[in-house]
Amino acid sequence: MNIGQSVAVLAVFDPSYKIRPLRFRWSGRFIKVEEITYMWRAREGKNDIYHFSVTDGNALYELSYNTGSLLWRIEHLEA
């Protein structure tokens, strides 16, 4: 299912420039990231967009992080 909504994400930005989402808030609930199953980077103009395929153990979500706007989005959900 395509979603395309902004979300609040708790993430770790470590010194080696790796980004790791830990949990996010969507539709009034907190979802804990159990595993990052895949990660890739794309370009949108001057900005890098980091995409994360994550699971909470029940569903698969795609989160994206825009380095220009510093905003997170939930792009897709596979329940």
C-alpha positions in Angstrom: 0.0 0.0 0.0 1.4 3.4 -0.9 1.2 5.9 1.9 3.6 8.9 1.4 3.1 10.6 4.8 5.5 12.4 7.1 6.4 10.5 10.3 8.4 11.2 13.4 11.4 8.8 13.6 13.8 8.1 16.4 17.1 7.3 14.7 20.8 6.9 15.4 23.3 8.8 13.3 26.7 7.3 14.0 30.1 8.7 13.4 30.7 6.6 10.3 27.6 8.4 8.7 25.3 5.4 9.0 21.7 6.1 9.7 19.7 3.6 11.7 15.9 4.1 12.4 15.0 2.6 15.8 11.2 3.4 16.0 8.7 5.7 14.4 5.3 7.1 15.2 2.5 6.6 12.7 -1.3 6.8 13.0 -1.0 7.5 16.7 1.1 4.5 17.6 4.8 3.8 18.1 6.3 1.1 15.9 9.6 -0.5 17.0 12.0 -1.4 14.2 13.1 -5.0 14.8 15.2 -5.3 11.7 16.4 -3.2 8.7 16.0 -5.6 5.8 17.4 -3.4 3.0 18.7 0.1 2.6 19.4 2.2 -0.5 20.1 5.7 -1.6 18.6 7.8 -4.4 19.0 11.4 -5.6 16.3 14.0 -5.8 17.8 17.1 -7.3 20.7 18.1 -4.9 19.3 15.9 -2.0 20.1 12.3 -1.1 17.1 10.3 -0.1 17.9 7.3 2.1 15.3 4.5 1.9 15.0 1.8 4.6 12.9 -1.3 4.3 12.2 -2.2 8.0 10.0 -4.7 9.8 8.4 -4.7 13.3 8.1 -8.5 13.0 4.6 -8.3 11.6 4.6 -5.9 8.7 7.2 -4.5 6.2 7.5 -0.7 6.0 9.5 1.6 3.7 10.8 4.7 5.4 12.7 7.5 3.6 15.0 10.3 5.0 15.6 13.4 2.9 19.0 15.0 3.6 17.8 18.4 2.3 14.6 18.8 4.2 15.7 16.5 7.1 12.3 14.9 7.0 11.2 11.3 7.4 8.4 9.7 5.4 6.6 6.4 5.4 6.3 5.5 1.8 4.9 2.0 1.7 3.4 -0.7 3.9 3.1 -4.4 3.3 1.0 -6.0 6.0 
